Amino acid sequence: MKTALGPELEHLVPAASSSFLQELVAVRRRMHIYPGLSNWEEHASLEVRGALDFMGVAYDYPVAGATGVVATIGSGAPVVALRADMDALPITEDTGLPYASLEDGKMHACGHDAHVAMLLGAAGLLKKLSENGELQGTVKLIFQPAEEGFGGGMRVVEEGWLDGVSAVFGMHVWPDLRSGVVATRKGTIMGASDKFKMTYKGKGGHGAMPHKTQDPVLAGSAFVQGVQPLVSRYTSPTSAAVISVTRFNTGDGAQNVIPASVNIQGTVRALTTKQGQDLRRRVTEVAEAIASLHGLEVEMEWAKLPYGATVNDAGLAEMLMTEACANEQVCEWLDEPTMAAEDFSFMASKVPGLFAFLGIRDEAIGTVHGLHTPWFRIDERVLTTGVGLHVRTALALLRRFQVPHEL
């Protein structure tokens, strides 16, 4: 596994690389112990601001209507941006690690603590490059709150933090890739995501006399079956979509009683934003048609902020492979996108975007569990890899968007 910063950056870390890694690990673990949910990332924000103050890096706060921070290094054009998300998840940790979460029901189960540590490490190296006169332009470092379903990335855009920015880069640790591997793809890399909650309201009654009821369980079952053809028969075989019903709840009650209502929840995923919007409309139509057929009322609630597909600029993806990866770095093209979603999509819709995955999978140390699980762990050795990738990508972007001086 290659986790070095790369020979072109080693001179910026006079101490041994292992010492630099230890500092990154310490930052990440402090954040891991005190996770904050979306819009409540106070500890992470304090960690970021304290580190930036120590480095002498200027920043703006608060950002994205909450705890976000945007640091600025360098000056003049072009301006490029690097992004890390900061929020944790409402999950109870079950890793047994000595630095496990001390916050009940909260856990960094998606690696955002590692994302912040890597971007802070990049801030230190970019600051040295700027002081040495080796930074030709401006780099914004966006420490973003509320990625996990609350659209902090959209608020970053709405508040104007990407105005005048030529391109934005982000990365995510990824347990399906072996440790130290960087992977990306041209075009769509992550899917569009939407969520629904619905309630069928009928008339309950004795299970021995169903003809005297308006059975919402039967209608709900028909809905679960009825939405699947929207993928298997109404979505092109050359496209991809997922409709998953994840909750079906009739509440407490006796076994011989038909309930008066059923609550159903689920998620819709697609590879394009438009396809996601179309599926939202079609799922709603199916729900209403089944309600009408069974003589029921239906209440349908969709996500207030669906996430669009994350689409990489093809030229920037090629640049990552040819310029941003170090000589010893293992970089791979992804064969296919993932249906997982990211609010980086809002940023990549505003300016040219580039998103990549950083592998953390190592069976020998047990970093094999999926994102959003109580057992999720990362291979902390990859933190230096992420720092190096951030810095090299920023430099490559600055070169790419440099305006030639007139003679």
N, C-alpha and C positions, 0 to 999 in steps of 0.2 A: 504494500500500500504506500503510495506517494503522498506525503502530507507536508512537504517542505513549502516554504513561501515561494521558492523559485530563486535561482541565482541572481536575477536582476533586482531582487528586493532584499536579499540577505544583508546588504550593507546598511540598510535602515534599522537593523536590529543588532547593535554592537554586542549585546549579550548573547549567550547561546540560545538557539531556537527553542530548546526545552524550557528555558526560563520564560520566554515569551508565551509559550503554550500554557505554562502554569498560571500566568496572569489571566489569560483568557478563560481557563477552566475556573478560576476563582470567581471571576465576574459571573460566569454562567451559573455556577452553583449557588451564589448568593441570590440570584434571581429565581432559581428553581425552588429554593426554600420558601420564598415569599411570593407566590404567584398572584397575579391580579386578573380578574375577569375583564371582559371588554368594557372599555371606558373607565375602568377602575384600576389601571396599571400604575398606581402611585409608586410602588417600590421600584419597578423597572424604570420609571421616569426619573426618579431620584438618582438611581444608579447611572443612568445615561448622563444626566446633567452634571453630576459630580465628576464623572470621568472627563467630560468635555471641558469643564472648568479647570481641572488639573492639567489638561493638555493645552489650555489656552485657545480653545476652538470656540468661535462665536456661534451662537444658536438663538433660535426663536422658540418661545414657549408661552402658553400652551398652543398646540396645533391640533387640528381636526376636532375642535370643540371639546377636547378632553385633555389627556395626559401627553399627547404627542410632542415631539421635539424635531426641529429641522436645523441641522448644523450646516455651516457654510465654510468651505476651505478653498483658498485661492481667490482669484479675481479675474474679471473680464470675461469675454466670450472665448469659446463656447461654454455653455452651462449644461452639465449632465447631472443625473441624480442616481443615487443608490438607495435602496429601501429595505428596511427590516421591520417586521411586525413584532408586537410586544405582548399580546394578551395570552392568557391561559384559558383553560376549559373547566367547566363544572364537573370534574371527574375526581373521584377519590383515588389517590395514588396507592399502588400495590407493588412497588418495585423492591422494597426492602433496602434501598440505598441509604447510606448514612446522611445524605443531604436531601432526603425526601421532603416533600412539601409539609410545612407546618400549618398550612391553612386548610381547615376541614372542608372537604368537598371541592377543592380547587387544585389543579395540577397543570404544569407545563407538559401536556401530553401531545404537543404538536411541534415541539422543538423551537418555539419562538424565543426562548431564553438563549438558545445557541445562536439564533439569527442576530440578536442584539449584541452578543459578545463578539461575533465576527465583524459586525459593522463598526463597533467601537475600536476593535483592533485595526481595521482599515483606516479609521479616522486618525489614529496615531501615525501610521505610515504616510498617509496623504499629507498630514501636517508637516512632517519632515521633508517630504518632496517639495512642498510649497516653500518652506524656509530655505531649501537648497536651490530654488529657482528652477526646479524640474517639473513644475505643474503649470502647464500652459492653458489656463482657463479656470473654470470654477466647478467644484463638485459640491452638490447638495446631498446631505445624508439625512434621509427621512426615517425617523423612528416612529412608526405608525401604530396608533391604538386600534382596537376594535376590528380586527380582521375576521374574527369568528362569527360571521353572520350579521354584523352590525354596520358594515360598509364604511369603516374608517378610511379606506382608500378613496372612496367617492368624496368624502369630506375634504381630504387632502386636495383633490382636484377642484372642488367648489371654492375652497379658500384661496386658490390661486398659487399654490406652492409649486406647480409645474409650469406656470406661465414663463415663457422664455427659455424653457428647458428643451434641449434637442433630443434627448432620449433618456429612458429610465431603465434601470436594471434591478432585478430581484432574484433571490434564490430560496430554495426550501430544502431542508434535510429530508432524505428519502430512504426509508428502510428496505425498499425493494432493490436498491443498488448497493453493490459491495462498497465498503468504506473507501473514501477518497476519490471515487469516480464522479466526474461531472458529466451530466447528460442534458441535452436540450433537443429541440426540433424546430424546423421552420413551420410557420403557420400555427394552427391551434395546438396548444400544449396541454391546456386544462379546459374542462367543459363548463357550460352554463348550468346554473343551479337554481332551482325554485323549490318551495315547500308549500304544502297545503294542510289545512285542518278543515274537517267538514263534520256536520251532524245531520243524520237522518232522524226526523221526528215523526213518530206515528202514534199508535195506540196500543198499549200493552194489554196483557191479559193472561189467562190461564193457558199453559202449554197444551192442555187437552182440548182446547176450543180455539184453535188458531183462526178459524173463520170469523170469529168475533173481534179480531185484532187487525191492526195495520202493522205488519211485522217489519221493523227496521233492520233486524238481523238478516232477513232474506234479501232485502234491498241492498244492504251493505255487502253481502256476499256477491251479489250480482255486480256491484260496482268494482270490487276487487278483480273479478274475472273480466269485466267489461272494458277496463282501461288497458289491459295487456295487448289487445289487437292494435292499439294506437302505435305500439312499437313493432309488433310482428307483421302487421298488414298495412299500416298507413305511414310508416317511415321507410324511406328508400333503403334497400339492402346495402347500398354504398355509403349510407350515412350511419349514424349510431345514436341511440337514445336509451334511457332507462327510466322506467316508472316503477318505484318500489313503494308499496303500502307497508308501513312499518309499525303502525299502531291500530288496533281494532278493539274498542272498549265499550262494553255495555254496562259497566258499573257493577256494584254488589247486588246480589239478589238470589232468590231461590232457584233451584235447578228447573222447577216446573213453571216458571213465570217468564213469559215473553216480555222483554223490556219495552219501554215507550220510546227509547232513543238509543242511537249508536253513534259513538265518536270515532272517526277514522282520521289518521294522519299519514302523510307520505312525502316523498320527494320525487322531483322530476329533473332529469339531467339530459343534456343534449350537447352536440359539438359546435353548434352555432347559437348565437343569441336569438336570432329569428326563429330557429327551430324550437327553442325553449319557449318563446312567446306563443307559437302555434300550439304547442302541446298544452300549455296552460289553458288556452281557449277550448281545446278538444276535451280535456279532462273535465272541465266545467260543464260542457255540453252533455257528456256521458252521465255525470252526477245528476243533472237536472232531468234528463230523459228518464233515468231509472226512478227518480222520485215521482215523476208524473205517472209512470206506469204502475207504481205500487200505491199511489194515492197518498204520498207522504210529503212533508215539507223538508227542504234541504237548506242548510246554511253553509256557505262555502267561504273560507278565508285563505287567501294566498299570502306569501311572504311580501312584506311591505317593500323590501329591497331585494329582488332577485339578482343574482350575480350573473353577468355575462360571461361568455367564453374568453379565456386568456389566449390572445393571439400574438405570437412572436413575429417581429419584423424579420423577413427572410435574410436580408443583408446583415442584420445584427447577429443573427444566429450563426451565420457563416463566419463573421468576425470573431465570435467567441471561440470557435474551433481553430481558427488560423492565427489569432493574435493574443487572445486573452488567456488561453491555456498555456501553462509553462511547459518547457521542453520535457520535463519529467512527469507532467500531469497526464493522467488517463482521462480522455474526453471521448464521449460516445454520442452518436445520434440515437435518439429514441425511435423505436419502430412505430409507436402509436401514442396518441395522447391518453391522458387519464380523465375519467369522468369526475374526479374530485375538482372542486372549484376554488377560486382565489379572488379576493377583491383587488388584487393587482390588476385585474381586468379593467377596472375603471381608469387606472393610470395609463395602461397600454392603449386605451381607446382615446386618450387625450394626446399623447405623444408616442413616437415609436418606442416599442417596449421589447425587452429581452428578459426572459425568465428561464431559470435552469434549476436542475435538481442536483443535490450533493449527497452521494451515497454514504450511509452510516452502518451498513449491514456487516456484521462480523460474528459468525456463529460462535467463535471461540470465547468471546466476552459477553455473549447473550444479547447483542443489540439487533434483535430480529423481530420484535413485536411491532404491530402496525400503529400508525398514527391514531390518535383519539382512543387509545386503550389505556387501562390502568397500569399496564406493564411496560409502557413505552420507555425506551432508554436510547441514548445516542452514544456513538463512539466519539469521545471528546478529542481524540487525536486529529480529527478532521477540521477542528476549529482553525488551525493555521492554514489549511487548504482554502477554507472559505475566505479568510482574510486576504490571502494572495489573489484569489479570483476576483474579489471585489476591487482590489487596487488595480490589477492588470486590466480589468474590464473598464474601469473609469479612465485609465490612460488611453486605452484603445478607442474609447468613445470620443475623448477629447481630440485625438489625432484625426478621427474620422470626420468630425464636424468643424475642424479648424478652418477658419476663413483665411485664404492666402492674402498676404500683404501685397498691395499694389506697388509696383516699382516706380 
